[in-house]
Structures are given as structure tokens and as C-alpha cells.
């Protein structure tokens, strides 16, 4: 029986992984097609935009040069021919070349990706730490002054837009107090204000969600069975209530990671930081199509991978699977 059970579990794991890989490939193809459709039907002459970006400062681009560029990039070909012409190099590891700087797209994205990851992880760590502390204090002392203060703090954080909070932080800590720099990304001090601005949004959303899930977890039926078996209230809270509440909270966090990247765009522009957000804005303004299309595709792929990791975390956080006393 144990051998058959092990084989059955292994088969289910392989099937689950295969389904997720198939879904990942399907999503990547769908996003690639949608991205190219938006590019294909974008207003303006693509060949003219490429010529102006490539020969900036040389006056108007001659018609012969525009026709040469149109043939070079296959812009005179049918829709699906152009799509395959763009998609095929991606599978070969060629992300394309920037129209403005003539550099490889990945060489431009890599340093900016590092800056965005540092900002996002710092903001995420700060926001989740505050959210965890506030929600635990709020639930453990339900109805007290601490509970009201935690709820009010989270509500205020949710009500303040990121761009307005960023300007307030610059005005207070950079202009008035002159404690921290207002722009740039040269040192650790430069990340404090933007990470605080972005982390407040994470704190506000996760505090309200985690507090709600903790209150819901306290009314679970299986907890009475644990109390009858002599499990202490402290152990019930930390090993069961918290684990039960973290599963849906982690799900919501995975969904909000896309919004976190969107928030990074605003924060990076406000604080004049290097990163994916500011790079995306500048590439759109300069109509650097290869760079824009890769950033859109990269963001979608990151979002899918994050949600896949979230599903794995959900399985690990399932409290019933991890405590056999519940099933006795």
C-alpha cells in the first residue's frame, strides 16, 4: 500500500508540474501575441520612428532610408510573418537591440532590473514586517486601543496615494530636515524614502487582509478538537491560526506583486531612481519598441512565476496537512 501511495503521489506531482509548465508556455505565447498586436496597430510609421531614433540630430530621414529600415525589420511583411520574425530570436536568447542606444536590450535591462529588485524587496520586507506586527497585535488584543490604532494606521496608509506620500516624504526628510537624499540611487540612504513610500502600500493592504484572515481562522471548527487534546492557546495561535491565515494572505500577496511593480514605476519616477519603471517610461517616450516589448513580456513572465511560487507556498502552509492530531 505504501509503495502504491508513493507512486500515486509522484504521479500527481509530475502531472501538476506538467500542467503548470503548459500553462506557463500558453501564457507566455498569449502575452507575446497580445504585445505584438499592440505594437503592430500602434499609430505612426514604425520605420520612420526607427529612423528618427537611429539618426537622431541628423534632420529629416530620407525616404530611401525609411524603405531600407522597413525591409530590414520586415515591416513590409504580413502580420504573422512579422510576429514570427520578432518571436524567433527571443527563443534563441536574442532580446533585440535598442533603437535609441543601439545596445542589446538585456544589457540595458540588467542593471535597471537590479535596482528595481532592491527597491521592491526592501519595500516588501518593510511592509510585510509592519503588517505582520500590526495584525498580530490587533487580533491578540481585539477591541483594545492597540487594535483601533493598527486599523487606523492601515486605513491611512491605504488612503494616501503613492505619488502624494512620496512628495510629502521628500518635503519633510529631504527639504526641511535634510536627513535623507531626495533622488538618485548611489547609496543605501537613497533607498530609504522610496522603499518607505512603496512599503506603506504593502503594509496597508496586507494588514487589513491578514487581520481579517486571522479573525476568520479563530472560528475554525478543528480548533476545538485541538483544545480537547490539550493544545495550548499560544500553540493554537502560532501553529494553526497564523498558518491558516497566511495561506490566503500569501495568495493575495502574489496577486498584488503586479501592483507592486506598477507602484515601483511611480516611485522610481518621483525619486529619479534607475529601475525597470523609469526605464519603461523613458522607452515609451522615445518609442523604443524592442525595449518596450521586452519589458512588457518580462513583467508578464515574472507575474506568472510569482503566482506559481505562491501556489507552492499555499500547499506548504495548509495547517491540516501539517498536524496529524487534527485528523485523529
C-alpha positions as CSV (number, residue, x, y, z in Angstrom):
1,X,0.0,0.0,0.0
2,X,2.8,2.4,0.9
3,X,4.6,1.8,-2.5
4,X,1.4,2.4,-4.4
5,X,0.7,5.5,-2.4
6,X,4.2,6.8,-3.1
7,X,3.8,6.1,-6.8
8,X,0.5,7.8,-6.8
9,X,1.9,10.9,-5.1
10,X,4.8,11.0,-7.5
11,X,2.5,10.8,-10.5
12,X,0.3,13.6,-9.1
13,X,3.4,15.8,-8.6
14,X,4.7,15.2,-12.1
15,X,1.2,15.8,-13.5
16,X,0.9,19.1,-11.5
17,X,4.3,20.3,-12.7
18,X,3.4,19.4,-16.3
19,X,0.2,21.3,-16.1
20,X,1.9,24.4,-14.7
21,X,4.6,24.3,-17.3
22,X,2.0,24.0,-20.1
23,X,0.0,26.9,-18.5
24,X,3.3,29.0,-18.3
25,X,4.1,28.4,-22.0
26,X,0.5,29.2,-23.0
27,X,0.6,32.5,-21.0
28,X,3.9,33.5,-22.5
29,X,2.7,32.8,-26.0
30,X,-0.6,34.7,-25.4
31,X,1.2,37.7,-23.8
32,X,3.7,37.7,-26.7
33,X,0.9,37.8,-29.2
34,X,-1.0,40.5,-27.4
35,X,2.1,42.6,-27.0
36,X,2.9,42.3,-30.7
37,X,-0.7,43.2,-31.6
38,X,-0.4,46.4,-29.6
39,X,2.9,47.1,-31.3
40,X,1.5,46.3,-34.8
41,X,-1.5,48.5,-34.5
42,X,0.3,51.4,-32.7
43,X,-0.2,54.7,-34.5
44,X,2.6,56.1,-36.6
45,X,5.1,54.8,-39.1
46,X,7.4,52.3,-37.3
47,X,10.1,52.7,-39.9
48,X,10.1,56.4,-39.5
49,X,10.3,56.1,-35.7
50,X,13.2,53.7,-36.0
51,X,15.0,56.1,-38.4
52,X,14.5,59.1,-36.2
53,X,15.8,57.2,-33.2
54,X,18.8,55.8,-35.1
55,X,19.8,59.0,-36.8
56,X,18.8,61.5,-34.1
57,X,20.1,65.0,-34.7
58,X,20.6,64.4,-38.5
59,X,17.4,66.2,-39.7
60,X,14.6,64.6,-41.5
61,X,15.1,60.9,-42.5
62,X,15.2,60.3,-46.3
63,X,12.6,58.1,-47.9
64,X,15.2,55.7,-49.2
65,X,16.5,55.2,-45.6
66,X,12.9,54.6,-44.3
67,X,12.3,51.9,-47.0
68,X,15.6,50.3,-46.2
69,X,14.6,50.1,-42.5
70,X,11.2,48.8,-43.4
71,X,12.8,45.9,-45.3
72,X,15.5,45.3,-42.6
73,X,12.9,44.8,-39.9
74,X,10.3,43.1,-42.2
75,X,7.8,45.9,-41.6
76,X,6.5,45.3,-45.2
77,X,5.6,41.7,-44.4
78,X,2.2,40.3,-43.3
79,X,1.2,40.3,-39.7
80,X,2.1,36.7,-38.8
81,X,5.4,36.9,-40.7
82,X,6.4,39.9,-38.7
83,X,5.3,38.1,-35.5
84,X,7.5,35.1,-36.2
85,X,10.3,37.4,-37.2
86,X,10.1,39.0,-33.7
87,X,9.4,35.9,-31.7
88,X,12.0,33.6,-33.2
89,X,15.1,35.5,-31.8
90,X,13.6,35.5,-28.3
91,X,13.6,31.7,-28.2
92,X,17.3,31.9,-29.3
93,X,18.2,34.2,-26.4
94,X,18.3,37.4,-28.5
95,X,16.2,40.0,-26.8
96,X,16.8,42.5,-29.5
97,X,18.6,45.8,-29.9
98,X,17.6,49.2,-28.6
99,X,16.6,51.7,-31.4
100,X,18.0,54.6,-29.4
101,X,21.3,53.5,-27.9
102,X,21.9,50.6,-30.3
103,X,22.8,48.4,-27.3
104,X,21.5,44.9,-26.6
105,X,18.2,45.1,-24.7
106,X,19.3,42.8,-22.0
107,X,22.4,44.8,-21.3
108,X,20.2,47.8,-20.7
109,X,17.6,46.0,-18.6
110,X,20.0,44.1,-16.4
111,X,21.3,47.0,-14.2
112,X,17.9,48.5,-14.0
113,X,16.4,45.2,-13.0
114,X,18.8,45.0,-10.1
115,X,17.8,48.5,-8.9
116,X,14.1,47.6,-9.1
117,X,14.6,44.3,-7.3
118,X,16.5,46.0,-4.5
119,X,13.7,48.6,-4.1
120,X,10.9,46.1,-4.3
121,X,12.4,43.6,-1.9
122,X,13.3,46.3,0.6
123,X,9.7,47.8,0.4
124,X,8.2,44.3,0.6
125,X,10.3,43.4,3.7
126,X,9.4,46.6,5.4
127,X,5.7,46.4,4.5
128,X,5.3,42.8,5.5
129,X,7.1,43.2,8.8
130,X,4.8,46.1,9.8
131,X,1.7,44.3,8.5
132,X,2.6,41.2,10.5
133,X,3.3,43.1,13.7
134,X,0.2,45.3,13.4
135,X,-2.2,42.4,12.5
136,X,-0.9,40.1,15.3
137,X,-1.2,42.9,17.9
138,X,-4.6,43.8,16.6
139,X,-6.0,40.3,16.8
140,X,-4.3,39.3,20.1
141,X,-5.7,42.5,21.7
142,X,-9.0,42.7,19.8
143,X,-11.2,45.7,20.8
144,X,-8.4,47.5,22.6
145,X,-6.7,50.8,21.8
146,X,-3.9,49.0,20.1
147,X,-6.4,47.3,17.8
148,X,-8.0,50.6,16.9
149,X,-4.6,52.3,16.3
150,X,-3.5,49.4,14.0
151,X,-6.7,49.6,11.9
152,X,-6.5,53.4,11.7
153,X,-2.8,53.2,10.6
154,X,-3.6,50.7,7.9
155,X,-6.6,52.7,6.7
156,X,-4.5,55.9,6.5
157,X,-1.8,54.0,4.5
158,X,-4.3,52.7,2.1
159,X,-5.9,56.1,1.6
160,X,-2.7,58.0,0.7
161,X,-1.6,57.8,-2.9
162,X,2.0,56.8,-3.5
163,X,2.8,59.9,-5.5
164,X,1.5,62.2,-2.8
165,X,3.2,60.3,0.0
166,X,6.5,60.4,-1.9
167,X,6.3,64.2,-2.3
168,X,5.5,64.5,1.4
169,X,8.5,62.4,2.4
170,X,10.8,64.4,0.1
171,X,9.4,67.7,1.6
172,X,9.9,66.6,5.2
173,X,13.0,64.4,5.3
174,X,15.0,65.9,2.3
175,X,14.0,69.5,2.1
176,X,13.0,70.5,5.7
177,X,15.1,68.1,7.9
178,X,17.8,67.4,5.2
179,X,18.3,63.9,6.7
180,X,18.0,61.9,3.5
181,X,18.6,62.4,-0.2
182,X,15.6,63.1,-2.4
183,X,16.7,61.5,-5.6
184,X,19.2,59.1,-7.1
185,X,20.4,55.5,-6.2
186,X,24.0,55.9,-5.3
187,X,23.9,54.6,-1.7
188,X,21.7,52.9,0.9
189,X,20.5,56.2,2.1
190,X,18.9,56.8,-1.3
191,X,16.6,53.8,-1.0
192,X,15.1,54.7,2.4
193,X,12.5,57.2,1.2
194,X,11.3,55.3,-1.9
195,X,11.2,52.0,0.0
196,X,9.1,53.6,2.7
197,X,6.8,55.1,0.2
198,X,6.3,51.8,-1.6
199,X,6.3,49.7,1.7
200,X,3.4,51.8,3.1
201,X,1.2,50.5,0.4
202,X,2.2,46.9,1.1
203,X,1.7,47.4,4.8
204,X,-1.8,48.9,4.4
205,X,-3.2,46.1,2.1
206,X,-1.6,43.2,4.0
207,X,-2.5,44.4,7.5
208,X,-6.2,44.5,6.7
209,X,-6.1,41.2,4.9
210,X,-4.1,39.3,7.5
211,X,-6.2,40.7,10.4
212,X,-9.3,39.6,8.6
213,X,-7.9,36.1,7.9
214,X,-6.7,35.8,11.5
215,X,-10.1,36.6,12.9
216,X,-11.7,34.1,10.5
217,X,-9.2,31.4,11.4
218,X,-10.0,31.7,15.1
219,X,-13.5,30.4,14.4
220,X,-12.3,27.2,12.6
221,X,-14.1,24.0,13.8
222,X,-11.0,21.9,14.0
223,X,-9.5,24.2,16.7
224,X,-11.9,22.7,19.3
225,X,-10.5,19.3,18.6
226,X,-7.0,20.6,19.3
227,X,-8.1,22.2,22.6
228,X,-9.7,18.9,23.7
229,X,-6.4,17.2,23.1
230,X,-4.6,19.6,25.4
231,X,-3.0,22.0,22.9
232,X,-2.4,25.4,24.5
233,X,-3.9,28.6,23.1
234,X,-0.5,30.0,22.4
235,X,0.4,27.0,20.2
236,X,-3.0,27.1,18.5
237,X,-2.4,30.7,17.5
238,X,1.1,30.4,16.3
239,X,1.0,26.9,14.7
240,X,-2.6,26.9,13.4
241,X,-4.4,30.2,13.3
242,X,-1.4,32.0,11.8
243,X,-0.7,29.3,9.3
244,X,-4.3,29.1,8.3
245,X,-4.4,32.9,7.8
246,X,-1.2,33.1,5.9
247,X,-2.4,30.8,3.1
248,X,-5.0,33.3,1.7
249,X,-2.8,36.2,2.6
250,X,0.1,34.8,0.5
251,X,-2.3,34.3,-2.4
252,X,-3.3,38.0,-2.2
253,X,0.3,39.0,-1.9
254,X,1.1,37.1,-5.2
255,X,-1.7,38.9,-6.9
256,X,-0.5,42.3,-5.6
257,X,3.1,41.8,-6.8
258,X,1.9,43.1,-10.1
259,X,0.6,46.2,-8.4
260,X,3.9,46.4,-6.6
261,X,5.7,46.7,-9.9
262,X,3.3,49.3,-11.0
263,X,3.9,51.2,-7.8
264,X,7.6,51.0,-8.5
265,X,7.1,52.9,-11.8
266,X,5.6,55.8,-9.9
267,X,8.1,55.8,-7.1
268,X,11.1,55.5,-9.4
269,X,9.9,58.5,-11.4
270,X,9.2,60.6,-8.3
271,X,12.6,59.8,-6.7
272,X,14.5,59.8,-10.0
273,X,15.8,56.3,-9.5
274,X,17.2,53.9,-12.0
275,X,14.9,50.9,-12.5
276,X,12.5,49.0,-14.7
277,X,9.8,51.5,-14.1
278,X,11.7,54.6,-15.1
279,X,13.3,52.6,-18.0
280,X,9.8,51.7,-19.2
281,X,8.6,55.3,-19.1
282,X,11.7,56.6,-21.0
283,X,11.4,53.8,-23.6
284,X,7.7,54.6,-24.3
285,X,8.5,58.3,-24.6
286,X,11.3,57.6,-27.1
287,X,9.2,54.9,-28.9
288,X,12.0,52.3,-28.4
289,X,9.8,49.4,-29.5
290,X,12.1,46.4,-28.8
291,X,12.8,47.6,-25.3
292,X,9.1,48.3,-24.6
293,X,8.0,44.9,-25.9
294,X,10.6,43.1,-23.9
295,X,9.7,44.9,-20.7
296,X,6.1,44.0,-21.1
297,X,6.9,40.4,-21.8
298,X,9.3,40.2,-18.9
299,X,6.7,41.7,-16.5
300,X,4.1,39.2,-17.5
301,X,6.5,36.3,-17.2
302,X,7.6,37.5,-13.7
303,X,3.9,37.7,-12.7
304,X,3.2,34.2,-13.8
305,X,6.3,32.8,-12.0
306,X,5.4,34.6,-8.8
307,X,1.9,33.1,-8.8
308,X,3.3,29.7,-9.3
309,X,5.5,30.1,-6.3
310,X,2.5,31.3,-4.3
311,X,0.6,28.1,-5.2
312,X,3.5,26.0,-3.8
313,X,3.6,28.1,-0.7
314,X,-0.2,27.6,-0.2
315,X,0.3,23.8,-0.2
316,X,3.0,24.1,2.4
317,X,1.0,26.5,4.6
318,X,-2.0,24.2,4.8
319,X,-2.4,23.6,8.5
320,X,-4.4,20.4,8.3
321,X,-1.7,18.6,6.2
322,X,0.9,19.5,8.9
323,X,-0.8,18.4,12.0
324,X,-2.0,14.8,12.2
325,X,-3.7,15.5,15.6
326,X,-6.5,17.2,13.6
327,X,-7.2,14.1,11.6
328,X,-7.3,11.7,14.5
